[in-house]
Amino acid sequence: MTQAQVYQAAGFGLAVPRGTRPAVVVVDFSYGFTDVRYPTAADMSAQIAATRRLTDLARERGWPVIYTTIAFHPGEVAHLPWLRKAAGMAALLEGSRLIEIDAATGILSGDPVIVKKGASAFHGTHLAALLTGARVDTLVVTGATTSGCVRATVVDAVQSGFNVLVPADCCADRAQPPHDASLYDMNQKYADVTDAADIESWLRGLGRG
């Protein structure tokens, strides 16, 4: 059997239902990930531009646009197991430029910013409550990194009861192999992996929020 046949036989890769009340979550497009002067970052300019087209449209239509960032208090750094494995992340300190959302995303002062301590935007945050309060049924997840915080957020989004769409050209990583593998896995098990043009067309076909 081919790889595709193996997954199909297992019942994976089915289409995700699309609701009528979307939200866009932009994961960790902060300077610590997007400004290449920092060792934790990579060039994500193309993915930010593609994401901005979706967030501008969603906001104009009245749908929630929510950003996330990772920020640590200095007193937490020595005690968090994640930072023992991924020590470079310890530079994402409260008050530093690294945790600020990149202005190229088009973030506005009225957009919520979820501050997190781990990979998933849901773990230990009020994101699920925020989305439920807005009666969101379908989540568009973009951002960085595809293999880390995007994937973790997608898995937790499904487990929190949301249908999930992932535009591949709106997601960025530090290397291509983990990016590709994570998109493949998400598409088989957790989300529909598509592109910004498809999401834009879908958003334009919905009513206003």
Sine and cosine of phi, psi and omega as CSV:
sin_phi,cos_phi,sin_psi,cos_psi,sin_omega,cos_omega
0.00,0.00,0.57,-0.82,0.09,-1.00
-0.97,0.23,0.23,-0.97,0.05,-1.00
-0.85,0.53,-0.70,0.71,0.01,-1.00
-0.87,0.49,-0.64,0.77,0.00,-1.00
-0.93,0.37,-0.60,0.80,0.04,-1.00
-0.87,0.50,-0.74,0.67,-0.01,-1.00
-0.93,0.38,-0.63,0.78,0.00,-1.00
-0.91,0.42,-0.67,0.74,0.01,-1.00
-0.90,0.43,-0.49,0.87,0.02,-1.00
-0.99,0.16,-0.10,0.99,0.04,-1.00
1.00,0.07,0.36,0.93,0.01,-1.00
-1.00,-0.08,0.20,-0.98,0.15,-0.99
0.98,0.18,0.31,0.95,0.02,-1.00
-0.96,0.27,0.34,-0.94,-0.04,-1.00
-0.96,0.29,0.60,-0.80,0.04,-1.00
-1.00,0.07,0.76,-0.65,0.09,-1.00
-0.90,0.43,0.62,-0.78,0.03,-1.00
-0.95,-0.30,0.81,-0.58,-0.02,-1.00
-1.00,0.08,-0.42,-0.91,-0.06,-1.00
-0.83,-0.56,0.03,1.00,0.00,-1.00
-0.76,-0.65,1.00,0.07,-0.07,-1.00
-1.00,0.05,0.26,-0.97,0.23,-0.97
-0.58,-0.81,0.45,-0.89,0.06,-1.00
-0.93,-0.37,0.82,-0.58,0.10,-1.00
-0.94,-0.33,0.85,-0.53,-0.01,-1.00
-0.97,-0.25,0.95,-0.31,-0.13,-0.99
-1.00,0.01,0.91,-0.41,0.27,-0.96
0.83,0.56,0.59,0.81,0.22,-0.98
-0.99,0.14,0.85,0.52,0.06,-1.00
-0.99,-0.15,0.28,-0.96,-0.09,-1.00
-0.86,0.50,-0.49,0.87,0.04,-1.00
-0.89,0.46,-0.34,0.94,0.04,-1.00
-0.95,-0.30,-0.39,0.92,-0.16,-0.99
-0.95,-0.33,-0.32,0.95,-0.03,-1.00
-0.99,-0.15,0.93,-0.36,-0.17,-0.98
-0.94,0.34,-0.03,1.00,0.13,-0.99
-0.94,0.35,-0.30,0.95,0.01,-1.00
-0.99,-0.16,0.68,-0.74,-0.05,-1.00
-0.91,0.41,-0.33,0.95,0.04,-1.00
-0.99,0.14,-0.08,1.00,-0.16,-0.99
-0.97,-0.23,0.19,-0.98,0.13,-0.99
-0.53,-0.85,0.25,-0.97,0.02,-1.00
-0.95,0.30,0.93,-0.38,-0.04,-1.00
-0.85,-0.53,0.37,0.93,-0.12,-0.99
-0.88,0.47,-0.65,0.76,-0.01,-1.00
-0.92,0.40,-0.66,0.76,0.00,-1.00
-0.94,0.35,-0.58,0.81,0.06,-1.00
-0.91,0.42,-0.68,0.73,0.00,-1.00
-0.89,0.46,-0.68,0.73,0.02,-1.00
-0.91,0.42,-0.63,0.78,0.04,-1.00
-0.91,0.41,-0.64,0.77,-0.03,-1.00
-0.88,0.47,-0.56,0.83,0.05,-1.00
-0.87,0.49,-0.60,0.80,0.01,-1.00
-0.97,0.25,-0.67,0.74,-0.03,-1.00
-0.93,0.37,-0.62,0.79,0.04,-1.00
-0.88,0.48,-0.67,0.74,0.00,-1.00
-0.93,0.37,-0.72,0.70,-0.01,-1.00
-0.87,0.49,-0.71,0.71,0.00,-1.00
-0.89,0.47,-0.66,0.75,0.00,-1.00
-0.90,0.43,-0.52,0.85,0.01,-1.00
-1.00,0.06,-0.06,1.00,0.05,-1.00
1.00,-0.02,0.26,0.96,0.02,-1.00
-1.00,-0.10,0.53,-0.85,-0.05,-1.00
-0.90,0.44,0.65,-0.76,0.15,-0.99
-0.83,-0.56,0.87,-0.50,-0.13,-0.99
-0.80,-0.60,0.72,-0.69,0.00,-1.00
-0.95,-0.32,0.42,-0.91,0.11,-0.99
-0.78,-0.63,0.43,-0.90,0.10,-0.99
-0.55,-0.83,0.42,-0.91,0.10,-1.00
-0.98,-0.18,0.77,-0.64,0.01,-1.00
-0.55,-0.83,0.79,-0.61,-0.01,-1.00
-0.92,-0.38,0.62,-0.79,0.22,-0.98
-0.97,0.23,0.62,-0.79,-0.02,-1.00
-0.80,0.60,-0.54,0.84,-0.01,-1.00
-0.95,0.31,-0.22,0.98,0.01,-1.00
-1.00,0.04,-0.41,0.91,-0.23,-0.97
-0.85,0.53,-0.67,0.74,-0.08,-1.00
-0.96,0.26,-0.18,0.98,-0.16,-0.99
-0.92,-0.40,-0.13,0.99,-0.06,-1.00
-1.00,-0.04,0.86,-0.51,-0.04,-1.00
-0.84,0.54,-0.57,0.82,0.00,-1.00
-0.84,0.54,-0.60,0.80,-0.07,-1.00
-0.98,0.20,-0.20,0.98,0.15,-0.99
-0.98,0.19,-0.51,0.86,0.03,-1.00
-1.00,0.09,-0.67,0.75,-0.04,-1.00
-0.88,-0.48,0.95,0.31,-0.17,-0.99
-0.89,0.46,-0.47,0.88,0.00,-1.00
-0.89,0.46,-0.42,0.91,-0.01,-1.00
-0.93,0.37,-0.29,0.96,0.00,-1.00
-0.90,0.44,-0.26,0.96,0.04,-1.00
-0.96,0.29,-0.22,0.98,-0.04,-1.00
-0.99,0.13,0.96,0.30,-0.11,-0.99
-0.99,-0.10,0.56,-0.83,0.09,-1.00
-0.79,0.61,0.70,-0.72,0.03,-1.00
1.00,0.04,-0.15,0.99,-0.01,-1.00
-1.00,0.00,0.34,-0.94,0.04,-1.00
-0.91,0.42,-0.46,0.89,-0.08,-1.00
-0.87,0.49,-0.46,0.89,-0.07,-1.00
-1.00,-0.04,-0.09,1.00,0.00,-1.00
-0.97,0.25,0.64,-0.77,0.05,-1.00
-0.92,0.40,0.73,-0.68,-0.01,-1.00
-0.85,0.52,0.80,-0.60,-0.03,-1.00
-0.88,0.48,-0.40,0.92,0.01,-1.00
-0.90,0.43,-0.30,0.95,0.04,-1.00
-0.94,0.34,-0.31,0.95,-0.06,-1.00
0.99,0.15,0.31,0.95,0.00,-1.00
-0.83,0.55,0.64,-0.77,0.04,-1.00
-0.93,-0.36,0.34,-0.94,-0.07,-1.00
-0.88,0.47,-0.43,0.90,-0.01,-1.00
-1.00,0.07,-0.05,1.00,-0.01,-1.00
-0.99,0.14,0.77,-0.64,0.05,-1.00
-0.91,0.42,0.56,-0.83,0.11,-0.99
-0.83,-0.55,0.89,-0.46,0.04,-1.00
-1.00,0.05,0.83,-0.55,0.04,-1.00
-0.99,-0.14,0.82,-0.57,-0.08,-1.00
-0.81,-0.59,0.28,-0.96,-0.02,-1.00
-0.92,-0.40,-0.08,1.00,-0.03,-1.00
-0.67,-0.74,-0.25,-0.97,-0.09,-1.00
-0.95,0.30,-0.74,0.67,-0.08,-1.00
-0.97,0.25,0.66,-0.75,0.08,-1.00
-0.96,0.29,-0.18,0.98,-0.01,-1.00
-1.00,-0.08,-0.55,0.83,-0.13,-0.99
-0.92,0.40,0.87,-0.50,0.06,-1.00
0.94,0.33,0.27,0.96,-0.01,-1.00
-0.83,-0.56,0.06,-1.00,0.01,-1.00
-0.98,-0.19,0.35,0.94,-0.06,-1.00
-0.87,0.49,-0.71,0.70,-0.02,-1.00
-0.87,0.50,-0.66,0.75,0.02,-1.00
-0.91,0.42,-0.63,0.77,0.01,-1.00
-0.89,0.45,-0.70,0.71,-0.01,-1.00
-0.94,0.35,-0.65,0.76,0.02,-1.00
-0.90,0.43,-0.65,0.76,0.03,-1.00
-0.89,0.45,-0.49,0.87,0.05,-1.00
-1.00,0.02,0.05,1.00,0.01,-1.00
0.85,0.52,0.60,0.80,0.02,-1.00
-0.96,0.29,0.68,-0.73,0.07,-1.00
-0.89,-0.46,-0.29,0.96,-0.04,-1.00
-0.69,-0.72,0.79,-0.61,-0.09,-1.00
-0.93,-0.36,0.79,-0.62,0.13,-0.99
-0.99,-0.16,0.88,-0.47,-0.06,-1.00
-0.94,-0.34,0.82,-0.57,0.03,-1.00
-0.78,-0.62,0.09,-1.00,0.17,-0.99
0.86,-0.50,-0.50,-0.87,-0.12,-0.99
-0.62,-0.79,0.43,-0.90,-0.29,0.96
-1.00,0.02,0.44,-0.90,-0.07,-1.00
-0.83,0.56,-0.70,0.71,-0.09,-1.00
-0.99,0.13,-0.19,0.98,-0.04,-1.00
-0.93,-0.38,-1.00,-0.08,-0.15,-0.99
-0.95,0.32,-0.51,0.86,0.06,-1.00
-0.92,0.40,-0.77,0.64,-0.02,-1.00
-0.88,0.48,-0.70,0.71,0.01,-1.00
-0.88,0.48,-0.64,0.77,0.02,-1.00
-0.92,0.40,-0.66,0.75,0.02,-1.00
-0.89,0.46,-0.72,0.69,0.01,-1.00
-0.87,0.49,-0.72,0.70,-0.01,-1.00
-0.94,0.34,-0.50,0.87,0.05,-1.00
-0.89,0.45,-0.72,0.70,0.05,-1.00
-0.88,0.47,-0.69,0.72,-0.01,-1.00
-0.93,0.37,-0.29,0.96,0.05,-1.00
-1.00,-0.07,0.04,1.00,0.12,-0.99
0.99,-0.16,0.25,0.97,-0.03,-1.00
-0.96,-0.27,0.61,-0.79,0.24,-0.97
-0.96,0.27,0.62,-0.78,-0.16,-0.99
-0.79,-0.62,0.71,-0.70,0.10,-0.99
-0.86,-0.52,0.67,-0.74,-0.03,-1.00
-0.80,-0.61,0.96,-0.27,0.11,-0.99
-0.97,0.24,0.91,-0.41,-0.13,-0.99
-0.87,0.48,-0.57,0.82,-0.04,-1.00
-0.98,0.19,0.03,1.00,0.09,-1.00
-0.95,-0.31,0.17,0.99,-0.01,-1.00
-0.86,-0.51,0.63,-0.77,-0.09,-1.00
-0.75,-0.67,0.46,-0.89,0.03,-1.00
-0.59,-0.81,0.11,-0.99,-0.01,-1.00
-0.99,0.11,-0.28,0.96,-0.01,-1.00
-0.53,-0.85,0.46,-0.89,-0.08,-1.00
-0.96,0.29,-0.68,0.74,-0.05,-1.00
-0.85,0.53,-0.74,0.67,0.03,-1.00
-0.92,0.40,-0.53,0.85,0.07,-1.00
-0.87,0.49,-0.78,0.62,-0.05,-1.00
-0.91,0.42,-0.70,0.72,-0.03,-1.00
-0.90,0.44,-0.63,0.78,-0.02,-1.00
-0.94,0.35,-0.64,0.77,0.07,-1.00
-0.89,0.46,-0.68,0.73,0.02,-1.00
-0.87,0.49,-0.74,0.68,-0.04,-1.00
-0.91,0.42,-0.69,0.72,0.03,-1.00
-0.88,0.48,-0.64,0.77,-0.03,-1.00
-0.92,0.38,-0.50,0.87,0.01,-1.00
-0.99,0.17,-0.51,0.86,-0.21,-0.98
-0.85,-0.53,-0.46,0.89,-0.23,-0.97
-0.77,-0.64,-0.46,0.89,-0.18,-0.98
-0.48,-0.88,0.25,-0.97,0.25,-0.97
-1.00,-0.03,0.88,-0.47,0.08,-1.00
-1.00,0.01,0.85,-0.52,-0.09,-1.00
-0.68,-0.74,-0.55,-0.83,0.04,-1.00
-0.63,-0.77,0.13,-0.99,-0.09,-1.00
-0.89,0.45,-0.60,0.80,-0.01,-1.00
-0.89,0.46,-0.66,0.75,0.03,-1.00
-0.91,0.42,-0.71,0.71,0.01,-1.00
-0.89,0.45,-0.67,0.75,0.01,-1.00
-0.88,0.48,-0.70,0.72,0.01,-1.00
-0.88,0.47,-0.67,0.74,0.02,-1.00
-0.90,0.44,-0.72,0.70,0.00,-1.00
-0.88,0.48,-0.63,0.77,-0.01,-1.00
-0.92,0.38,-0.40,0.92,0.00,-1.00
-1.00,0.10,-0.11,0.99,0.02,-1.00
-1.00,-0.01,0.31,-0.95,0.15,-0.99
-0.96,0.29,-0.11,-0.99,0.00,-1.00
-1.00,-0.04,0.48,-0.88,-0.02,-1.00
-0.97,0.25,0.00,0.00,0.00,0.00
